[in-house]
Amino acid sequence: MRQPAELDSATMRVAVRATARVGEGPVWDATAHRLHWVDILAGQIHTSDLDSGATTTLTVPTLVGAAAPRAAGGFVAAVTEGFAEIDGSLVVRRHILDEGIRMNDAKCDRRGRFWAGSTAMDFAPGQGALHLLEADWSTYVVLDGLTQPNGLDWSPDGSVFYLVDSAEQEISAFDVVDDGVTRRRLVHRFSGDGVPDGLCVDAAGCLWIALWGGGRLIRMSPDGEVLSTLPVPVVQPSSCAFAGPDLDQLCVTSAREGLTDSGLDGSVLIFGNLGATGLPTVRFEG
């Protein structure tokens, strides 16, 4: 097996110098020309201008695993209790999770539906699940028996769904069907430095995965071959998303929780000259 190349030609700048405890869930809003991202533990949804770094923040009294813009305005969010509508204030529309469980990462699919993984606060094995929120705010469990469902995205044609389970150190792929997913198979199992966290899929169908604690991202083929690595100047990169008018800038969120010498951890970084572009994002239709 060939060794993955290091993307040493990549350019980097600090887009938002911040102190996020657990920065996560970046999503590019092409209509607003802004990046939305969250600080899970602070209950904050940030909206940032990537040129100036100027950021506005909504703070709510709960944990926010991820948020996405709604077609009707405001945000849909995966929160401690379940699914919420946030437009200046928090309205929990679907209180579906038991005590000791919270939502984690989440993202909209090509049809404007919102998918979210739930996990036990202590990451107890098998207590996590994958949930699907329809545009009419009905919701159901797509997959159970998970531990720490995290990064998620779809192939360019929407037929394949990818999901990280961080605690299990693996990425799985599924075929997409109308009411969820089927035919689970292992794409890659990790070992060594760094835990797989957030991910995104580029226009070529390759996966970009942030390795929490590993100080790098990797680009992986759909069948699990690590193609290249991208070193980053943060210890805890948490997730990534392509952004900008041409979707050729990779935004990387990070976390400073648990670090004593935090440096840039907690900031949002942007990488260019990667030889890859992203896929357009979709607003939640509800």
C-alpha positions, 0 to 999 in steps of 0.5 A: 500500500502506498504511503499517503502524501502530505499536502505541503502545498496547501495554504492556511490562514486563521479565519476566526481567532476564537477560544471555542471549548468545542468548536464544531459543525461548520456549514457554509451558507452560500446565500448569506456568504457566511460560515455557521459553526457551533461551540457545543459546550457553550451552547453557541451558534456562531456566524462568521464572515471568513474575510474579516473574521467578524462573528455574531453569536446566538447563545442558548441554554442547552448543548448544541451539537450542530445547527443548519440554516432553515429555508424559513429563516433561523436555524434547526439545531441538534440539542441536548433534548432533541431537535430545536428551532432557533430564531433569536430564541430556542424552541425545542420542537421535538423532545425525544432524548432521555436524561443522560443522552444528547445530540452530537453532530448533524447535517442536512441531506440533499433533500433538506432533511436533518440527520443527527447522531445522539450519544450518552453523556459518558459515551456508554457503548451502544447507547447512541443512535442516528435520527432523521428529522423530516421537513414536517418535523416528524422524526424517527430512529434510522439506526441504533446501537451506536456509541458516539456517532459523529461526522456524517455526509453523503456521496455526491449523488446522494446514494451513499451515506458515511458515518463516523463512530468516534468511540469505535474508531471507524467509518461506515458506509450505507446505501441510502433508502427513502426512510433511512439507510441499509447495507452497512459496511466498514470503510476504515478502522483507525488506530494510532494517533488521533480519533476520527471526528467530523468529516465532509465529502468533496466533489470527487467523492473523497472524504475529509476527516478531522483527527481529534488529538492527531493534529491533522486531517486526512483525505480518504477514497470512498473505499477507505484508502488514505490518499493524503494528510493535511497537518494543522496547527491545532491539536484538536481539529474537530470538523471541516467543510468546504466554503467560499464562492467556489467551494475551494476553501476548507474550513476547519473547526477546533477545540481547546477543551482539556488543553493547557497550552491551547495556541490556536485551538478553538479557532477556525482555520481555512486551507486553500490550494488543496486540489479539491472542491466541495459540494453545495449545502442545502437548507433544512426545508422545515 
